[in-house]
Amino acid sequence: MEEIHSEQPLGKEEMSMYLDKAGTLIEALPYIQHFQGATIVVKYGGSAMVDENLKRNVIQDVALLKLVGFRPIIVHGGGKDITKMLGKIGKTSEFKAGFRVTDDETMDVVEMVLNRINKSLVSLMEKVGVKACGVSGKDGSLLQVSRKMPDGEDIGYVGDIERVNTELLDTLLDNDFVPVVCPIGYDAVYHSYNINADDAACAIAKAMKAKKLVFLSDIKGVYADPDDPSTLISEMTVEQTLSFMAGGHAGGGMLPKLQNCVDAIEAGVARVHILDGRIPHSQLLEFFTTKGIGTAIIGDEAEG
């Protein structure tokens, strides 16, 4: 007679742990159902791009979102790596109005570094079993730009997005790929331009009619008082966001980020999330739990 093997019954602590896991899955269910088949755009930047463990967490999050029915698009930056590479060749990084001054030599370095980052992210996606394809904004004329002139000043080959051609992204998504987009575009005479990754993510989210746009960076969200971590604002409508900006509460890089959030919502994106990419699995915590961990910008009459 074949020997019967039995395991010891679970103890109270183990049972409680497994029930907590089951509860988390049940909590996530309505969110998964609501956003089934929805396009989401994830702008990936900050420390989560240089810390290998955090990088792995971000990629795992995107892979899970894909496997439960979302249609994710990653748009990545690479400013820290670009500055580091420019330093290696003895070139000082210069910024004006928050944008990198980009001459011909700098543009060559930008494109080289961003393409290297792009392919490394594709490789990580493939390693976790999800098909991914790295594309530049130049591929298929995805990102068509004119020269950005902040305050009327010429800062070189920095692009202001005029048009997003979604044909390539639609093709990749329809064929079960996760597009990984490098924020470089062409102007009317096919010269390469460096594009701010936040701007690229916002423009792509609007053009793709995404349900969600996520900004992963080194901030936990929007604070009513930047010096008081207890004042994190979990949710803001467009009207509240505009009032917050007009009141001078948003400084530095937060102001253009919030403007991108407002622009995306007004173009039809349902929710925009500002998340701290340094927190492991921040996307899953924000998307699939009732409380969330970052700041969500929503339409004044938004649902979900």
N, C-alpha and C positions, 0 to 999 in steps of 0.2 A: 504494500500500500504506500502511495506517495506521501512523503512527510509534509505536514501542513505547517507553514511558518506564520507566526503571528507577531505583530509589533506591540510594544507597550502602549497603553492608552496615553493620550496627551495629558500632561499636567495642566493645572489651572492657568499658569503663566503662559505656557505655550498656546493653549486654547484661546486665551485672551488676545495674544499676538496675532493669531490667524484670523480671529473674528474682526480685529481692527483692520487687517488687510482687506478682508471681504467687505467691510463697511466702506473703505476707501473706494473700492471698485464700484459699489452700488452708488455712492455719491457722485462718481464720475459719469454714470450711465446717462442721465438726462443731457449732459453737456455733449457727450459723444453723439447721441441721437440728434440733438439740435443742429450740430455742425457737420453732420455726415455729408461728405461730398463738397464741403466748403473750401474755397481757396483761402489760404492764409499766407502772409508774407512775414518772414522773420529777418529783421536787420540784425546782423551778428557783428558785434564789435567789442572793444574794451578788453579787460583782463582775461575774459573767458576765451579770447583768441590766442593767448600766449601761455596760459597754464594748461598743461596737457590733460590733467584730470577734469578740469572744467570744460575743456574742449570736447572731451569724450562725453560728458554729461549732456552738453548741448546737442550733440549729434544723436545721442540716444533718444533725447526728447523728440527731436524732429522725426526720427525713425518711427517712434511709437505713434506720433500724431499721424504719420502716413499710413501705418498699418491699421489704425482704427477708423480710417476713412476720410481724413483730412487730405487736402491737396496743397502741401507746403512748397513754398519757394524761399530759398535762402538768398539774401543779398548781404555780402560781407564787406567790411572795411579792411583796414590794414595800416592805419596811420603810424602806429608805433614801429612796425617793421620797416616802413618806408623811411621814417626819420633815422632809424638805426643804419640802414643801408646807405643813405645819403652821407651820414657821418663817416662811414668807412671809406668813402671816396673823397672825403675832405670838403663836402658841400654842406653849408649851414642851411637848416630849414627856416624859412621865413613865412610868417602868417600875417594876413591882413583881413580884418573883419571875420576872423575865424576860419578862413580858407587858406590852404597852402599855396603860396606863390609858386607857379609851375612853368618854368622855362622848358626848352627842348630837352636839355640834359635831365632835368628833374622828371619830365614826362616819361622818358625812357626807363628811369629807375622805378617810377610808380607802376608802369605797366608790367615790368619784369617781376616786381615783388607781388603785386596783386594776382598775377597769373600763377605764381608759385603757390600762394595761399589757396587759390581757387582749386588747384588740382589736389592739394593735400586734403581739403575738405571733402572733395569727391571720393578720394581714397577711403577716408574714414566712414563715409556713408555706405560705401560698398562693403566695407568690413563688417558692418552690422546687418548686412543682408538686404539693403535697400538700393534699388537702381538710382543712380544719380548721374547728372551730366553737367559739367562745368561750361558756362558760356560767358563771353565778354559782352558788354553792351554794344560792341561793334558787330557781333554775330547777328545776321539777319536784320541788320539796322534796328536792333532792339531799342537802343537809346540814342535818339537824335537830338543834338544840342546846338546851342549858340554860345558865344563867349559870355561868361558871367562877369558883370561889371559892378561889384558892390560899391555903392556911393560914387558911381561913375569912374572908379579907378580900374585900370587894366592890370589884372594879376596873372596874366598869361593863359595857359591852356587849362582853364577851369571851366567846366561845362554847366550851362543852365539848360535843363531838359525842356525841349520844345514838343517832343512827341515820343510816345512809347508804341512800338510795333509789337503787338502781342502774339503774332503768328507763331514764332518759334516756341515761346513759352506754352502756348495752347497745345502745340504738337507734342512737346515733351510730357506735359501733364496727362494728355490723353493716352500716351503710350507708357504710363506708369513710371515715369522718371521724376525725381526731385531735381528741379533746375537749381543750380548754384551760380549766382550771377556776380560777376566782377564789374564794379561800377566805373567802366570806361566807355565813352561814346564817341561818335563821329559828328563833325559839323557838316555843313553843306558841301564842302570840298574834300571831305573824307580825311580830315586831320584828327588825330586822337586827342581826346580831352579827359582830364581827370574829373570825376564827379563825386561830390560829397555823398557818402553811402546812405545817410539819412534821407537826402533828397531823392536818391535813386529808389530806395525802398518805398517811399511815399508815392512817387510817380507810378511805380509798378503796381502798387496796391490799388491805386485809383483806376488805372487802366484795366486791371484784371478784375475789377469789381470784387475785391477780396472782402470776406466777412471780418477778418481780423488782420491787424498790422501790429507787429511786436517789435519794440526797440529794446535789444539786450545791450546794456552798457554797464558802467561802474557806479551807477546810482540806484538807490532802492525805489525811487519813484519821485513824486512831487511832494514837497513839504510846505505846510503853511508857514512854518518858521524854519529856514534852512539850518539853523543852529540847534534845533530841537528835534531829535530823532522820533520823539513820541507824537509829532504832528504830521506824520505821513497821511496823505489824503488817498483813500482807497479808490474813490470814484469821483469823476467830475464830468458835468455836461459841457457842451461847447460854450454855452452862455457863461457858465462858471469859469471855464478856462480863459475865455476872452477877458472877463473881469479881473481874474487873477493876473493876467499878463499886463493889463492896463494899469493895475495898481502897483506895478513895479516890483512884484514879488519874485519874478523869474529873472535870474541873472545869468550871465555867462552863456554857456552852451545850451541851457534849458530853454531859453526864449525861442530860438529857431526850431528846436525839437517840438515844443508845444505848438508852434505855428504849423509845422508839418502834421501834427496830430489833428488840428482843427481842419486843415485843408483836406485831409483824408476823409474825415467824418462828413464834411460838407459835400464830398464827391461820392458818398454812398457807402464807405467802409463802415461796418456796424460798430466795431470797437477797436480802439488803439490802446495797446498796453505798453507801459514803460516799466521794465523789469531789471533787477540787478542780476547780471549774468554770473556774478561771483557766487550766488547762492545755488547749490546743486539742484538741478531739475526745477528751476524756477518757473519754466513754462508750464510744466505739468501741475505745479502747485497753484498757479494762477488760473489755468484753464479749467481744471477739474475739481476744484474745491470751492465751497460756498463762500469762504472768506477771501481767498486769494492773498497775494503777498506784495503786489506792486500797486501802481496807479493805473486805472482804466479810464480812458476818455471816451465818452459815449455821446450819441446824439441826444438832443433834448427830449426826444420821445422814443428812445431806443428800447429794444427788447433783447434780452439775453446777452 
